[in-house]
Amino acid sequence: MASTPGAETPGAAQKHRRALSRELVLQAAVRVADERGVASVSMRKVAEQLGVEAMSLYHHVANKDEILDGIVNLVFGEIELPHDAADWKSAMRRRAVSARAVLSRHTWALGLLESRRNPGQATLRHHDWVIGRLRGAGFSIAESAQAFSTLDSYVYGFVLQESSLPFDTSQDLEDVAETIMEQLPADTYPHLTEMITDHALRPGYAYANEFEPGLDLILDGLEGQL
């Protein structure tokens, strides 16, 4: 009996199931989220990314919620947890710098990281490590919770703001600033004018360079608690 044109034969379907894995499915879901946004992540879109039928995915993930749990776990797994750091400040600094870099690649994850009810092993390992380094430094459990929240609020907020800026290059920044300055009476908004002309428009300025000095201010403040 001839097979239906375009239909997957039993042998081909079995081969796809062997070739697929949960890890490959989740990696494909991350690519979909990176390219189209997390709202586009669905069984069908992930299957398209892999070049298989959507039904093939159910051998590896139960539903979209399980995919979302999994890709959040993958993102946490990309964040460096520096076990070789000599002190807690160095460890927290490197972890925060890494988290910003990871989230800059996966900005869709900002609204998902703390929203899942079924955290994976990488997520739990990440959280336990951060708390452990803070507790080991001498912070109380309440102080550790506050420090953890403060650091992540800064990282997440910075990435969100950075990704929302209406410019990507220094030339873009100059164009935006020029447009604003044309509509900005200097004597009405003197402090904003000074910020633009004497800071943002100076040679070599990049908004990304604001991140680490701000992070150091927070870490110095937390150190003061000890």
C-alpha positions in Angstrom: 0.0 0.0 0.0 1.5 3.4 -1.0 2.1 5.9 1.7 0.4 9.3 1.7 2.6 11.9 0.2 4.3 14.1 2.9 3.3 11.7 5.6 6.0 10.4 8.0 6.4 6.7 7.7 6.6 4.5 10.9 10.3 3.9 10.3 11.0 7.6 9.8 9.0 8.6 12.9 10.9 6.0 15.0 14.2 7.4 13.7 13.2 11.0 14.6 12.3 9.8 18.1 15.7 8.2 18.5 17.4 11.4 17.2 15.5 13.7 19.5 16.2 14.2 23.1 14.8 16.5 25.9 18.0 18.6 25.7 17.6 19.1 21.9 14.0 20.0 22.3 14.8 22.6 25.0 17.7 24.1 23.0 15.4 24.5 20.1 12.8 26.2 22.3 15.5 28.7 23.4 16.3 29.5 19.8 12.6 30.1 19.1 12.5 32.4 22.2 15.7 34.2 21.1 14.5 34.8 17.6 10.8 35.5 18.1 10.1 36.1 21.8 8.9 33.7 24.5 5.3 34.2 23.5 6.1 32.3 20.3 7.3 29.2 22.1 4.9 26.4 21.4 5.0 22.7 20.6 4.4 23.5 17.0 7.1 26.2 16.7 9.7 24.1 18.5 8.9 21.2 16.2 9.3 23.4 13.2 12.7 24.5 14.5 13.7 20.9 14.7 12.2 19.9 11.4 9.9 17.3 13.0 6.2 16.8 13.7 4.9 18.3 16.9 3.7 14.9 18.1 7.4 13.8 18.2 8.0 16.2 21.1 5.6 14.5 23.4 8.1 11.7 23.9 10.4 14.2 25.6 8.3 17.0 27.1 4.7 16.8 28.3 3.5 20.3 27.3 4.5 23.9 26.8 4.7 24.5 30.6 7.4 21.8 30.8 9.3 23.5 28.0 9.1 26.9 29.8 10.4 25.2 33.0 13.2 23.7 31.0 14.4 26.7 29.2 14.4 28.8 32.3 16.6 26.1 33.8 18.9 26.2 30.8 19.3 30.0 31.3 20.2 29.6 34.9 22.7 26.9 33.9 24.5 29.4 31.7 25.3 31.7 34.6 28.8 31.3 36.0 29.1 30.2 39.6 32.8 30.9 40.3 33.8 28.3 42.9 37.4 29.5 42.7 36.6 33.1 43.8 38.7 34.1 46.8 36.0 36.1 48.6 32.3 36.6 48.5 32.5 40.0 46.8 34.5 38.6 43.9 32.1 35.7 43.7 29.0 37.9 43.7 30.6 40.3 41.2 31.5 37.6 38.7 28.1 35.9 39.1 26.3 39.2 38.5 28.5 40.1 35.4 27.8 36.7 34.0 24.1 36.9 34.7 23.9 40.2 32.9 25.7 38.7 29.9 23.4 35.7 29.8 20.2 37.8 30.1 21.4 40.1 27.4 21.4 37.1 25.1 18.1 35.9 26.4 16.1 39.1 27.3 12.8 37.1 27.0 13.9 35.3 30.2 13.6 38.4 32.4 9.9 37.9 33.1 10.2 34.1 33.5 13.2 33.5 35.8 11.4 33.6 39.1 8.0 32.7 37.8 8.2 28.9 37.5 6.7 26.6 40.0 8.8 23.6 39.0 12.5 24.9 39.1 15.1 22.6 37.6 18.4 21.4 39.0 20.4 24.3 37.5 18.0 26.8 39.0 18.1 25.3 42.4 21.9 24.9 42.3 22.3 28.6 41.3 20.1 29.8 44.1 21.7 27.5 46.7 25.2 28.6 45.7 24.4 32.4 46.0 22.8 31.9 49.4 25.7 29.7 50.5 28.4 32.2 49.5 26.5 35.0 51.3 25.9 32.9 54.5 29.6 31.8 54.4 30.6 35.5 54.3 28.8 36.1 57.6 25.4 37.5 56.4 22.4 36.4 58.4 19.7 34.4 56.5 17.6 37.6 56.4 20.5 39.7 55.2 21.4 37.0 52.6 17.8 37.1 51.3 18.0 40.9 51.0 21.4 40.9 49.4 20.2 38.3 46.8 17.1 40.3 46.0 19.0 43.6 45.7 21.7 42.2 43.4 19.3 40.4 41.1 16.9 43.4 41.0 19.8 45.5 39.8 21.0 43.0 37.2 17.5 42.4 35.9 16.6 46.0 35.9 19.8 47.0 34.1 19.3 44.4 31.4 15.7 45.5 30.9 16.7 49.2 30.6 19.7 48.5 28.4 17.6 46.4 26.0 14.9 49.1 25.8 17.2 52.0 24.9 16.4 53.6 21.5 20.1 53.3 20.3 22.6 50.5 19.8 25.8 52.4 18.7 27.4 55.7 19.6 26.2 57.2 16.3 22.6 56.1 17.2 23.1 57.8 20.6 24.3 61.0 19.0 21.3 61.0 16.7 18.9 60.5 19.5 20.7 63.1 21.7 20.7 65.7 18.9 16.9 65.2 18.4 16.3 65.7 22.1 18.6 68.7 22.4 16.8 70.4 19.5 13.6 70.3 21.7 15.3 71.0 25.0 15.8 74.6 26.2 19.0 74.4 28.1 17.9 77.0 30.6 14.7 75.0 31.4 16.3 71.6 32.0 19.9 72.5 32.9 20.8 69.3 34.7 19.5 67.0 31.9 21.4 69.1 29.4 24.6 68.8 31.4 24.1 65.0 31.6 23.7 64.7 27.9 26.4 67.0 26.8 29.1 66.4 29.4 28.5 62.7 30.0 26.5 60.7 27.5 28.0 62.5 24.4 31.6 62.3 25.6 33.9 60.2 23.3 33.9 56.5 24.2 30.7 56.7 26.3 28.6 53.5 26.3 25.6 52.9 28.6 26.9 49.3 29.2 29.9 50.9 31.1 27.5 52.0 33.8 26.8 48.5 34.9 30.0 47.5 36.8 30.5 50.7 38.8 26.8 50.5 39.9 27.3 46.9 40.9 30.4 47.8 42.9 28.4 50.4 44.8 25.9 47.8 45.8 28.6 45.3 46.8 30.4 48.0 48.9 27.1 48.8 50.6 26.4 45.1 51.4 30.0 44.8 52.7 29.2 47.6 55.1 26.5 45.4 56.7 29.2 43.0 57.8 
